[in-house]
């Protein structure tokens, strides 16, 4: 047998050292600088938010005109896909980021003053706003034709990819619950729903595949066979099938974006195709249908009245 003995050594601090606090003027200058910086950030976020809201208002006015145009000339309402043309996701994300910055700076001021102690809320708000603003910088790349095709591909593929992810979520939830119920009593990686989801997501990215296979109890034949069917079907379905479908959706969106950019219709893409009544090769608004051709008798009566 072996035993361990624990001991401790007393270490005395050097009491001769003294702390020299900052002078009152230096502390006041630092506090004033922080207030000026926070106030500038709040003012800039409010100004950009108001400008984006003004842009959204002008887009809404244009949407009303186009809706009346289609109702009068084509006698039909706009579809949801056509309405989505007038919804600029960049503007919505910009307003959301400005609101996050505003709330984050307010919480920071409360934190500095000692009123609020929730540093995590301030960090999450400011960090999320910074991340969204960096993503919004992609819109400035749209001035270049090459980068604009990539940005347009993302915007065109986003609806179909989100629909696919919604379908995948249902299948993924089924695998998570199944793994938790079957392997939870035998494997630590499936001990809870969160651990089961983390394990399957790691396997989806190619991590811990062999370790997960080796952790299955081999003495139970039924559990061993079921684990092979479970893991093999999960890998085949998610890595080979669903990933290929997602790549094909993005590829189709890139082809549609390239075709629209070549014809100058990039801003009028609806569900991967150009606005239905919009003629290719021109950037004008949809033209109303031609008036009906008058018969010869009606044409003579019109000339006599003139």
PEFEN-V119714 format. One record per backbone hydrogen bond with DSSP energy under -0.5 kcal/mol. CO is the residue of the C=O (numbers start at 0). NH is the residue of the N-H. If there is no record, write none. Layout:
# PEFEN-V119714
CO|NH  CO|NH
This chain:
# PEFEN-V119714
3|5  8|10  9|11  12|14  13|16  17|19  18|20  22|26  23|27  24|28  25|29  26|30  27|31  28|32  29|33  30|34  31|35  32|36  33|37  34|38  35|39  36|40  37|41  38|42  39|43  40|44  41|45  42|46  43|47  44|48  45|49  46|50  47|51  48|52  49|53  50|54  51|55  52|56  53|57  54|58  55|59  56|60  57|61  58|62  59|63  60|64  61|65  62|66  63|67  64|68  65|69  66|70  67|71  68|72  69|73  69|74  69|75  78|82  79|83  81|84  82|85  83|86  85|87  86|88  87|91  88|92  89|93  90|94  91|95  92|96  93|97  94|98  95|99  96|100  97|101  98|102  99|103  100|104  101|105  102|106  103|107  104|108  105|109  106|110  107|111  108|112  109|113  109|114  109|115  110|113  116|118  117|121  118|122  119|123  120|124  121|125  122|126  123|127  124|128  125|129  126|130  127|131  128|132  129|133  130|134  131|135  132|136  134|137  135|138  136|139  137|140  138|141  139|142  140|143  143|147  144|148  145|149  146|150  147|151  148|152  149|153  150|154  151|155  152|156  153|157  154|158  155|159  156|160  157|161  158|162  159|163  160|164  161|165  162|166  163|167  164|168  165|169  166|170  167|171  168|172  169|173  170|174  171|175  172|176  173|177  174|178  175|179  176|180  177|181  178|182  179|183  182|185  182|186  186|189  187|190  191|195  192|196  193|197  194|198  195|199  196|200  197|201  198|202  199|203  200|204  201|206  202|205  207|211  208|212  209|213  210|214  212|215  218|220  219|223  220|224  221|225  222|226  223|227  224|228  225|229  226|230  227|231  228|232  229|233  230|234  231|235  232|236  233|237  234|238  234|239  235|239  235|240  236|241  237|242  239|243  240|244  241|245  242|246  243|247  244|248  245|249  246|250  247|251  248|252  249|253  250|254  251|255  252|256  253|257  254|258  255|259  256|260  257|261  258|262  259|264  260|263  264|267  265|268  267|274  269|272  272|269  274|277  276|278  276|286  278|281  294|298  295|299  296|300  297|301  298|302  299|303  300|304  301|305
